[in-house]
Amino acid sequence: MKVLVDTDTLIWGLLESYRLSPGSRQILRTDEHELVFSLVSLWEIAIKIKIGKLNAIGSSVAYIRDEMDAYGMELLPIRYEHILQLEALPIHHSDPFDRLLIAQAIAESLPILTHDRVFSLYPVKVIW
C-alpha cells in the first residue's frame, strides 16, 4: 500500500522518538509499503530549520532528502489538482501545511501516516 507520511512522523522517525506508535515505526522501517513524502513537508521543514525549531535533525533540507532516499520515499510534488482539493476543504484544521497534505492525500487517494487526530475530520484514511 502507498502511504503519505506526515511531517512530524518522518521527523520522529529520524529522531527515533518515543512518540511514534509501534505501527507507525513498523510502516517506516519495513518494505511492505510504498512511502510518499510531500514537497509541502520539505517546505515546512526548511522553514523550521531556518527559524531554529529543528536543530536536532540537521541544518539543511538536503539532509532530509537524503534520509527520504534511505527510507525509499517518493517525493510528491504539489499539483494543480491538490490546490483545487485544498480550496474545497472545510476549515477543520488551521495549519496551512497540514491542510495541503490532507488535500494531497484526498486527491491522490492515499492514506496518511499521522498522529494528528484532526486529519480524521476529513475524508482521508488516517493510519497511526
VMD Tcl script that builds the backbone (N, CA, C; Angstrom):
set m [mol new atoms 384]
animate dup $m
set s [atomselect $m all]
$s set {name element resname resid chain x y z} {
  {N N MET 1 A 0.846 -1.170 0.000}
  {CA C MET 1 A 0.000 0.000 0.000}
  {C C MET 1 A 0.897 1.242 0.000}
  {N N LYS 2 A 0.477 2.239 -0.745}
  {CA C LYS 2 A 1.172 3.519 -0.805}
  {C C LYS 2 A 0.655 4.389 0.338}
  {N N VAL 3 A 1.582 5.031 1.087}
  {CA C VAL 3 A 1.217 5.796 2.278}
  {C C VAL 3 A 1.917 7.157 2.250}
  {N N LEU 4 A 1.139 8.221 2.471}
  {CA C LEU 4 A 1.700 9.558 2.599}
  {C C LEU 4 A 2.152 9.754 4.045}
  {N N VAL 5 A 3.401 10.121 4.238}
  {CA C VAL 5 A 3.974 10.278 5.577}
  {C C VAL 5 A 3.910 11.751 5.988}
  {N N ASP 6 A 3.313 12.000 7.130}
  {CA C ASP 6 A 3.199 13.354 7.678}
  {C C ASP 6 A 4.581 13.863 8.105}
  {N N THR 7 A 4.733 15.160 8.142}
  {CA C THR 7 A 5.994 15.806 8.505}
  {C C THR 7 A 6.508 15.334 9.863}
  {N N ASP 8 A 5.675 15.447 10.900}
  {CA C ASP 8 A 6.102 15.040 12.247}
  {C C ASP 8 A 6.485 13.566 12.300}
  {N N THR 9 A 5.772 12.749 11.576}
  {CA C THR 9 A 6.042 11.311 11.590}
  {C C THR 9 A 7.449 11.028 11.091}
  {N N LEU 10 A 7.851 11.650 9.988}
  {CA C LEU 10 A 9.210 11.432 9.491}
  {C C LEU 10 A 10.237 11.981 10.474}
  {N N ILE 11 A 9.995 13.176 10.990}
  {CA C ILE 11 A 10.946 13.765 11.949}
  {C C ILE 11 A 11.108 12.853 13.153}
  {N N TRP 12 A 10.004 12.366 13.695}
  {CA C TRP 12 A 10.082 11.468 14.846}
  {C C TRP 12 A 10.790 10.165 14.481}
  {N N GLY 13 A 10.584 9.700 13.259}
  {CA C GLY 13 A 11.290 8.506 12.803}
  {C C GLY 13 A 12.786 8.738 12.752}
  {N N LEU 14 A 13.198 9.887 12.252}
  {CA C LEU 14 A 14.627 10.210 12.182}
  {C C LEU 14 A 15.245 10.335 13.567}
  {N N LEU 15 A 14.479 10.859 14.501}
  {CA C LEU 15 A 14.959 11.042 15.872}
  {C C LEU 15 A 14.751 9.793 16.730}
  {N N GLU 16 A 14.147 8.768 16.134}
  {CA C GLU 16 A 13.812 7.538 16.871}
  {C C GLU 16 A 13.034 7.883 18.139}
  {N N SER 17 A 12.050 8.723 17.981}
  {CA C SER 17 A 11.265 9.249 19.091}
  {C C SER 17 A 10.299 8.216 19.663}
  {N N TYR 18 A 10.098 8.316 20.963}
  {CA C TYR 18 A 9.103 7.502 21.661}
  {C C TYR 18 A 7.688 7.863 21.197}
  {N N ARG 19 A 7.532 9.007 20.552}
  {CA C ARG 19 A 6.213 9.470 20.125}
  {C C ARG 19 A 5.613 8.622 19.009}
  {N N LEU 20 A 6.459 7.924 18.256}
  {CA C LEU 20 A 5.940 7.061 17.187}
  {C C LEU 20 A 5.190 5.885 17.779}
  {N N SER 21 A 4.062 5.572 17.211}
  {CA C SER 21 A 3.347 4.367 17.626}
  {C C SER 21 A 4.104 3.157 17.086}
  {N N PRO 22 A 3.917 1.992 17.691}
  {CA C PRO 22 A 4.579 0.792 17.160}
  {C C PRO 22 A 4.211 0.519 15.697}
  {N N GLY 23 A 2.949 0.745 15.330}
  {CA C GLY 23 A 2.524 0.533 13.952}
  {C C GLY 23 A 3.197 1.492 12.993}
  {N N SER 24 A 3.326 2.747 13.393}
  {CA C SER 24 A 3.990 3.748 12.559}
  {C C SER 24 A 5.457 3.412 12.379}
  {N N ARG 25 A 6.090 3.013 13.451}
  {CA C ARG 25 A 7.507 2.623 13.395}
  {C C ARG 25 A 7.700 1.467 12.410}
  {N N GLN 26 A 6.793 0.507 12.454}
  {CA C GLN 26 A 6.886 -0.639 11.555}
  {C C GLN 26 A 6.698 -0.218 10.094}
  {N N ILE 27 A 5.736 0.650 9.844}
  {CA C ILE 27 A 5.500 1.115 8.472}
  {C C ILE 27 A 6.737 1.828 7.932}
  {N N LEU 28 A 7.366 2.648 8.758}
  {CA C LEU 28 A 8.561 3.373 8.320}
  {C C LEU 28 A 9.759 2.451 8.092}
  {N N ARG 29 A 9.834 1.371 8.834}
  {CA C ARG 29 A 11.046 0.537 8.800}
  {C C ARG 29 A 10.974 -0.685 7.897}
  {N N THR 30 A 9.784 -1.037 7.418}
  {CA C THR 30 A 9.690 -2.228 6.580}
  {C C THR 30 A 9.484 -1.826 5.124}
  {N N ASP 31 A 9.662 -2.776 4.252}
  {CA C ASP 31 A 9.470 -2.527 2.816}
  {C C ASP 31 A 8.070 -2.915 2.347}
  {N N GLU 32 A 7.155 -3.149 3.282}
  {CA C GLU 32 A 5.802 -3.575 2.929}
  {C C GLU 32 A 4.992 -2.487 2.233}
  {N N HIS 33 A 5.343 -1.231 2.480}
  {CA C HIS 33 A 4.566 -0.103 1.965}
  {C C HIS 33 A 5.447 0.800 1.114}
  {N N GLU 34 A 4.806 1.462 0.139}
  {CA C GLU 34 A 5.486 2.499 -0.632}
  {C C GLU 34 A 5.272 3.801 0.122}
  {N N LEU 35 A 6.351 4.411 0.571}
  {CA C LEU 35 A 6.249 5.644 1.345}
  {C C LEU 35 A 6.380 6.855 0.438}
  {N N VAL 36 A 5.514 7.830 0.689}
  {CA C VAL 36 A 5.481 9.067 -0.087}
  {C C VAL 36 A 5.633 10.222 0.899}
  {N N PHE 37 A 6.473 11.188 0.539}
  {CA C PHE 37 A 6.672 12.378 1.371}
  {C C PHE 37 A 6.443 13.588 0.494}
  {N N SER 38 A 5.683 14.513 0.988}
  {CA C SER 38 A 5.265 15.657 0.188}
  {C C SER 38 A 6.302 16.774 0.165}
  {N N LEU 39 A 6.351 17.434 -0.962}
  {CA C LEU 39 A 7.147 18.646 -1.094}
  {C C LEU 39 A 6.677 19.690 -0.078}
  {N N VAL 40 A 5.408 19.644 0.273}
  {CA C VAL 40 A 4.851 20.535 1.296}
  {C C VAL 40 A 5.600 20.343 2.614}
  {N N SER 41 A 5.869 19.096 2.965}
  {CA C SER 41 A 6.569 18.800 4.215}
  {C C SER 41 A 8.021 19.271 4.159}
  {N N LEU 42 A 8.665 19.116 3.008}
  {CA C LEU 42 A 10.038 19.630 2.877}
  {C C LEU 42 A 10.062 21.148 3.050}
  {N N TRP 43 A 9.071 21.796 2.495}
  {CA C TRP 43 A 8.943 23.250 2.626}
  {C C TRP 43 A 8.787 23.625 4.104}
  {N N GLU 44 A 7.895 22.912 4.804}
  {CA C GLU 44 A 7.676 23.170 6.230}
  {C C GLU 44 A 8.960 22.945 7.027}
  {N N ILE 45 A 9.667 21.861 6.740}
  {CA C ILE 45 A 10.910 21.556 7.446}
  {C C ILE 45 A 11.964 22.623 7.172}
  {N N ALA 46 A 12.069 23.083 5.929}
  {CA C ALA 46 A 13.040 24.122 5.581}
  {C C ALA 46 A 12.803 25.380 6.415}
  {N N ILE 47 A 11.538 25.745 6.571}
  {CA C ILE 47 A 11.196 26.919 7.377}
  {C C ILE 47 A 11.565 26.690 8.837}
  {N N LYS 48 A 11.228 25.524 9.371}
  {CA C LYS 48 A 11.518 25.235 10.781}
  {C C LYS 48 A 13.021 25.166 11.048}
  {N N ILE 49 A 13.788 24.640 10.101}
  {CA C ILE 49 A 15.244 24.626 10.255}
  {C C ILE 49 A 15.763 26.062 10.290}
  {N N LYS 50 A 15.281 26.879 9.389}
  {CA C LYS 50 A 15.755 28.263 9.273}
  {C C LYS 50 A 15.484 29.076 10.535}
  {N N ILE 51 A 14.330 28.836 11.180}
  {CA C ILE 51 A 14.000 29.617 12.380}
  {C C ILE 51 A 14.477 28.935 13.672}
  {N N GLY 52 A 15.203 27.820 13.526}
  {CA C GLY 52 A 15.814 27.176 14.685}
  {C C GLY 52 A 14.946 26.194 15.442}
  {N N LYS 53 A 13.826 25.763 14.861}
  {CA C LYS 53 A 12.935 24.822 15.556}
  {C C LYS 53 A 13.319 23.360 15.361}
  {N N LEU 54 A 14.239 23.078 14.444}
  {CA C LEU 54 A 14.599 21.673 14.167}
  {C C LEU 54 A 16.107 21.455 14.202}
  {N N ASN 55 A 16.773 22.002 15.175}
  {CA C ASN 55 A 18.219 21.848 15.276}
  {C C ASN 55 A 18.648 20.397 15.443}
  {N N ALA 56 A 17.781 19.565 15.998}
  {CA C ALA 56 A 18.130 18.169 16.278}
  {C C ALA 56 A 18.281 17.311 15.023}
  {N N ILE 57 A 17.755 17.773 13.887}
  {CA C ILE 57 A 17.827 16.924 12.689}
  {C C ILE 57 A 18.764 17.440 11.609}
  {N N GLY 58 A 19.519 18.444 11.899}
  {CA C GLY 58 A 20.457 18.923 10.895}
  {C C GLY 58 A 20.180 20.358 10.503}
  {N N SER 59 A 21.005 20.841 9.606}
  {CA C SER 59 A 20.914 22.246 9.241}
  {C C SER 59 A 20.485 22.450 7.800}
  {N N SER 60 A 20.025 21.388 7.146}
  {CA C SER 60 A 19.676 21.526 5.739}
  {C C SER 60 A 18.568 20.563 5.350}
  {N N VAL 61 A 17.694 21.028 4.468}
  {CA C VAL 61 A 16.650 20.172 3.937}
  {C C VAL 61 A 17.272 19.084 3.044}
  {N N ALA 62 A 18.490 19.299 2.560}
  {CA C ALA 62 A 19.186 18.278 1.767}
  {C C ALA 62 A 19.416 17.018 2.603}
  {N N TYR 63 A 19.654 17.189 3.904}
  {CA C TYR 63 A 19.791 16.041 4.801}
  {C C TYR 63 A 18.498 15.228 4.839}
  {N N ILE 64 A 17.376 15.924 4.917}
  {CA C ILE 64 A 16.070 15.253 4.946}
  {C C ILE 64 A 15.861 14.495 3.642}
  {N N ARG 65 A 16.222 15.119 2.538}
  {CA C ARG 65 A 16.070 14.455 1.230}
  {C C ARG 65 A 16.912 13.186 1.181}
  {N N ASP 66 A 18.118 13.230 1.718}
  {CA C ASP 66 A 18.959 12.032 1.777}
  {C C ASP 66 A 18.310 10.951 2.633}
  {N N GLU 67 A 17.724 11.361 3.754}
  {CA C GLU 67 A 17.044 10.400 4.630}
  {C C GLU 67 A 15.814 9.816 3.948}
  {N N MET 68 A 15.120 10.626 3.171}
  {CA C MET 68 A 13.979 10.118 2.395}
  {C C MET 68 A 14.442 8.997 1.470}
  {N N ASP 69 A 15.567 9.215 0.822}
  {CA C ASP 69 A 16.120 8.180 -0.063}
  {C C ASP 69 A 16.443 6.919 0.727}
  {N N ALA 70 A 16.990 7.088 1.929}
  {CA C ALA 70 A 17.317 5.927 2.770}
  {C C ALA 70 A 16.061 5.141 3.150}
  {N N TYR 71 A 14.945 5.843 3.334}
  {CA C TYR 71 A 13.671 5.188 3.638}
  {C C TYR 71 A 12.976 4.693 2.367}
  {N N GLY 72 A 13.529 5.034 1.210}
  {CA C GLY 72 A 12.914 4.653 -0.059}
  {C C GLY 72 A 11.664 5.454 -0.372}
  {N N MET 73 A 11.614 6.689 0.103}
  {CA C MET 73 A 10.422 7.526 -0.080}
  {C C MET 73 A 10.410 8.220 -1.433}
  {N N GLU 74 A 9.229 8.270 -1.996}
  {CA C GLU 74 A 8.984 9.013 -3.223}
  {C C GLU 74 A 8.596 10.434 -2.834}
  {N N LEU 75 A 9.036 11.423 -3.605}
  {CA C LEU 75 A 8.670 12.810 -3.355}
  {C C LEU 75 A 7.396 13.143 -4.128}
  {N N LEU 76 A 6.381 13.612 -3.416}
  {CA C LEU 76 A 5.115 14.002 -4.031}
  {C C LEU 76 A 5.129 15.509 -4.281}
  {N N PRO 77 A 5.108 15.928 -5.547}
  {CA C PRO 77 A 5.096 17.367 -5.837}
  {C C PRO 77 A 3.723 17.972 -5.539}
  {N N ILE 78 A 3.658 19.280 -5.545}
  {CA C ILE 78 A 2.384 19.988 -5.396}
  {C C ILE 78 A 1.826 20.194 -6.800}
  {N N ARG 79 A 0.607 19.700 -7.020}
  {CA C ARG 79 A -0.025 19.816 -8.340}
  {C C ARG 79 A -1.276 20.704 -8.253}
  {N N TYR 80 A -1.691 21.155 -9.396}
  {CA C TYR 80 A -2.889 21.992 -9.508}
  {C C TYR 80 A -4.101 21.300 -8.878}
  {N N GLU 81 A -4.240 19.993 -9.102}
  {CA C GLU 81 A -5.364 19.238 -8.539}
  {C C GLU 81 A -5.369 19.293 -7.013}
  {N N HIS 82 A -4.190 19.352 -6.422}
  {CA C HIS 82 A -4.092 19.438 -4.964}
  {C C HIS 82 A -4.622 20.784 -4.472}
  {N N ILE 83 A -4.316 21.829 -5.223}
  {CA C ILE 83 A -4.790 23.164 -4.852}
  {C C ILE 83 A -6.311 23.254 -4.995}
  {N N LEU 84 A -6.841 22.637 -6.032}
  {CA C LEU 84 A -8.306 22.606 -6.192}
  {C C LEU 84 A -8.953 21.863 -5.027}
  {N N GLN 85 A -8.362 20.750 -4.619}
  {CA C GLN 85 A -8.887 19.987 -3.485}
  {C C GLN 85 A -8.777 20.804 -2.205}
  {N N LEU 86 A -7.669 21.506 -2.032}
  {CA C LEU 86 A -7.466 22.368 -0.868}
  {C C LEU 86 A -8.553 23.430 -0.776}
  {N N GLU 87 A -8.867 24.016 -1.904}
  {CA C GLU 87 A -9.886 25.061 -1.961}
  {C C GLU 87 A -11.254 24.547 -1.496}
  {N N ALA 88 A -11.524 23.268 -1.726}
  {CA C ALA 88 A -12.822 22.686 -1.389}
  {C C ALA 88 A -12.906 22.180 0.054}
  {N N LEU 89 A -11.781 22.142 0.770}
  {CA C LEU 89 A -11.784 21.597 2.134}
  {C C LEU 89 A -12.491 22.518 3.121}
  {N N PRO 90 A -13.263 21.931 4.019}
  {CA C PRO 90 A -13.784 22.739 5.128}
  {C C PRO 90 A -12.620 23.100 6.065}
  {N N ILE 91 A -12.823 24.105 6.889}
  {CA C ILE 91 A -11.745 24.574 7.775}
  {C C ILE 91 A -11.838 23.872 9.139}
  {N N HIS 92 A -11.462 22.600 9.177}
  {CA C HIS 92 A -11.354 21.894 10.458}
  {C C HIS 92 A -9.961 22.081 11.034}
  {N N HIS 93 A -9.012 22.345 10.173}
  {CA C HIS 93 A -7.606 22.436 10.562}
  {C C HIS 93 A -7.062 23.765 10.062}
  {N N SER 94 A -6.375 24.496 10.916}
  {CA C SER 94 A -5.900 25.827 10.526}
  {C C SER 94 A -4.475 25.831 9.991}
  {N N ASP 95 A -3.714 24.759 10.203}
  {CA C ASP 95 A -2.328 24.716 9.745}
  {C C ASP 95 A -2.289 24.580 8.220}
  {N N PRO 96 A -1.713 25.562 7.517}
  {CA C PRO 96 A -1.738 25.518 6.049}
  {C C PRO 96 A -0.963 24.337 5.463}
  {N N PHE 97 A 0.114 23.917 6.105}
  {CA C PHE 97 A 0.872 22.774 5.615}
  {C C PHE 97 A 0.047 21.492 5.745}
  {N N ASP 98 A -0.573 21.316 6.900}
  {CA C ASP 98 A -1.400 20.128 7.111}
  {C C ASP 98 A -2.601 20.110 6.178}
  {N N ARG 99 A -3.199 21.262 5.963}
  {CA C ARG 99 A -4.347 21.325 5.050}
  {C C ARG 99 A -3.940 20.888 3.639}
  {N N LEU 100 A -2.762 21.302 3.187}
  {CA C LEU 100 A -2.322 20.893 1.859}
  {C C LEU 100 A -1.971 19.412 1.833}
  {N N LEU 101 A -1.407 18.876 2.914}
  {CA C LEU 101 A -1.167 17.428 2.994}
  {C C LEU 101 A -2.479 16.653 2.902}
  {N N ILE 102 A -3.483 17.132 3.599}
  {CA C ILE 102 A -4.805 16.495 3.557}
  {C C ILE 102 A -5.359 16.535 2.137}
  {N N ALA 103 A -5.260 17.685 1.506}
  {CA C ALA 103 A -5.743 17.817 0.128}
  {C C ALA 103 A -4.999 16.867 -0.806}
  {N N GLN 104 A -3.690 16.731 -0.626}
  {CA C GLN 104 A -2.918 15.806 -1.453}
  {C C GLN 104 A -3.363 14.371 -1.200}
  {N N ALA 105 A -3.558 14.017 0.057}
  {CA C ALA 105 A -3.983 12.649 0.383}
  {C C ALA 105 A -5.330 12.332 -0.263}
  {N N ILE 106 A -6.241 13.277 -0.217}
  {CA C ILE 106 A -7.555 13.071 -0.829}
  {C C ILE 106 A -7.429 12.965 -2.341}
  {N N ALA 107 A -6.738 13.919 -2.952}
  {CA C ALA 107 A -6.611 13.944 -4.417}
  {C C ALA 107 A -5.882 12.719 -4.958}
  {N N GLU 108 A -4.918 12.207 -4.197}
  {CA C GLU 108 A -4.125 11.058 -4.644}
  {C C GLU 108 A -4.678 9.722 -4.128}
  {N N SER 109 A -5.775 9.786 -3.350}
  {CA C SER 109 A -6.369 8.588 -2.722}
  {C C SER 109 A -5.336 7.821 -1.904}
  {N N LEU 110 A -4.621 8.565 -1.060}
  {CA C LEU 110 A -3.583 7.977 -0.218}
  {C C LEU 110 A -3.978 8.049 1.254}
  {N N PRO 111 A -3.749 6.974 1.997}
  {CA C PRO 111 A -3.875 7.099 3.447}
  {C C PRO 111 A -2.692 7.929 3.947}
  {N N ILE 112 A -2.857 8.553 5.106}
  {CA C ILE 112 A -1.781 9.377 5.645}
  {C C ILE 112 A -1.355 8.871 7.018}
  {N N LEU 113 A -0.054 8.744 7.203}
  {CA C LEU 113 A 0.536 8.277 8.449}
  {C C LEU 113 A 0.771 9.492 9.340}
  {N N THR 114 A -0.125 9.696 10.321}
  {CA C THR 114 A -0.054 10.878 11.183}
  {C C THR 114 A -0.654 10.603 12.550}
  {N N HIS 115 A -0.158 11.327 13.534}
  {CA C HIS 115 A -0.722 11.280 14.885}
  {C C HIS 115 A -1.819 12.326 15.067}
  {N N ASP 116 A -1.939 13.237 14.121}
  {CA C ASP 116 A -2.854 14.379 14.227}
  {C C ASP 116 A -4.302 13.914 14.039}
  {N N ARG 117 A -5.059 13.939 15.113}
  {CA C ARG 117 A -6.448 13.442 15.082}
  {C C ARG 117 A -7.382 14.316 14.251}
  {N N VAL 118 A -7.022 15.565 14.043}
  {CA C VAL 118 A -7.871 16.472 13.259}
  {C C VAL 118 A -7.965 15.983 11.809}
  {N N PHE 119 A -6.937 15.285 11.323}
  {CA C PHE 119 A -6.977 14.766 9.954}
  {C C PHE 119 A -8.197 13.864 9.755}
  {N N SER 120 A -8.628 13.202 10.807}
  {CA C SER 120 A -9.766 12.283 10.721}
  {C C SER 120 A -11.092 12.999 10.453}
  {N N LEU 121 A -11.134 14.297 10.598}
  {CA C LEU 121 A -12.345 15.049 10.305}
  {C C LEU 121 A -12.561 15.209 8.801}
  {N N TYR 122 A -11.567 14.842 8.019}
  {CA C TYR 122 A -11.621 14.942 6.568}
  {C C TYR 122 A -11.795 13.537 5.964}
  {N N PRO 123 A -12.240 13.464 4.726}
  {CA C PRO 123 A -12.438 12.151 4.092}
  {C C PRO 123 A -11.117 11.539 3.613}
  {N N VAL 124 A -10.267 11.224 4.583}
  {CA C VAL 124 A -8.961 10.632 4.304}
  {C C VAL 124 A -8.706 9.542 5.344}
  {N N LYS 125 A -8.097 8.458 4.923}
  {CA C LYS 125 A -7.795 7.365 5.848}
  {C C LYS 125 A -6.536 7.748 6.630}
  {N N VAL 126 A -6.641 7.722 7.957}
  {CA C VAL 126 A -5.535 8.047 8.839}
  {C C VAL 126 A -5.004 6.746 9.425}
  {N N ILE 127 A -3.687 6.593 9.356}
  {CA C ILE 127 A -3.006 5.441 9.957}
  {C C ILE 127 A -2.108 5.965 11.055}
  {N N TRP 128 A -2.124 5.285 12.190}
  {CA C TRP 128 A -1.194 5.614 13.265}
  {C C TRP 128 A -0.890 4.386 14.057}
}
mol reanalyze $m
mol bondsrecalc $m
mol representation Tube
mol addrep $m
